[in-house]
Amino acid sequence: MPQRPFRQVDVFTREAFRGNPVAVVLDADGLTDEQMRRVANWTNLSETTFVLPPTQPGADYRLRIFTPQTELPFAGHPTLGTAHALIEAGRITPQAGRLVQECATGLIQLTVTTQPGASPLIDFVLPEPGFTPLSDADVAALAEALGAPVLTDPAPQHVRVGPVWTVVQLPSAQAVLALRPDFARLARLSGQDATTGVAVFGVWPQGASPGPAAIEVRAFAPADGINEDPVCGSGNGAVAAFIRATGQTPAVGRQYLATQGAVVGRSGEIHIAFEGDSVIRVGGQSLTCIEGQVTL
C-alpha cells in the first residue's frame, strides 16, 4: 500500500502540546470518502484534514476536513494547521504573504506573517457570518445544560461561519472557566438545532487576566464526538462575529487576544482583528509535533 506524507500540527500555540492538534495528510489525491472517514476516526482528533489539488481558479490547494464522525465544510484550526504544514514541507509558497484555500464553504483567504525566531502567524478571513436568534425556551434549556446563568442582553444566537455555533456570553471570564456543563444535554440541543456546538465566552476585567487576553472562550461539540474542543478557530470566529454584531467591539478592541483551553490543560492563543465593517481575521501560531508517513 502506498505511503503518504503526514504531519500532526499543534495549532494556536507557541509551545508544543499546549494547543489544539490537527492531523494532516499532505497528499490525499485518489483517496475515497470512506478512506478519509476511516483515517479521521482512527486519529481520533477533533479534526483530520486531507489536501487535494484545487478545482477553483485562484486556489492554492483544496481541503477536506473530517471529525471522527462527520465532514465539516470549514473549520478554523484545521485551516491554519494545514497551511502551516504545507508551507513547512515546501509544498506551497505564499505569494506576497497570501494563500487561498478551497473548501466546501468556498475560497478562504489566508495571510502569512513571518516572525524572526518563531513560527509564522497565519490568519484567515472568516466566512461571512449569519445570525439566528434563540427562543426564550431555548435560552432557558441552554442555561440548564451549561449549569450556569447566561446573559440575555446580549442574548445567545446561532452564528453560521461554515459550522453553526450557538454563541453564549457569560458575565465574566471567570464564570466561563467555572462551567461544568452536562454534555449529554448539550448534545441533544445541538442535535435538535442542527448546530455544531456551543461557544461560550466572557470578558476579562481590566487587569484580571493572567496574561494579555481580552476574553476567555470554551467550545463544546459533544454531538460531533468532541465534548470540549481545546482551542477552536471557527468557534472563536463565531464569538468575534457575535461581539461585532452586538456592538461590543469598542469595549473588547478592534484587535484582541482570546485564550482557551486552560480547563483541559492547554494554553491556546487566538488573534482576532476586525478590518472595516465586514472583515474578521482569525489567526495564531502553529508547531509541528509529528512528521512521517501514513500507509493508505
WOCOR-V765044 format. One record per helix or strand of 2 or more residues. SS is the DSSP state (2 for helix, 1 for strand). FROM is the first residue (numbers start at 1). TO is the last residue. Records with the same first field share a line. If there is no record, write none. Layout:
# WOCOR-V765044
SS = FROM-TO ; FROM-TO
This chain:
# WOCOR-V765044
1 = 3-11 ; 20-25 ; 48-52 ; 61-66 ; 71-72 ; 98-103 ; 106-115 ; 118-125 ; 130-133 ; 157-160 ; 164-169 ; 197-203 ; 215-221 ; 226-229 ; 255-260 ; 268-275 ; 279-284 ; 286-295
2 = 33-43 ; 76-88 ; 136-146 ; 173-178 ; 183-193 ; 222-224 ; 233-245 ; 249-252 ; 262-264
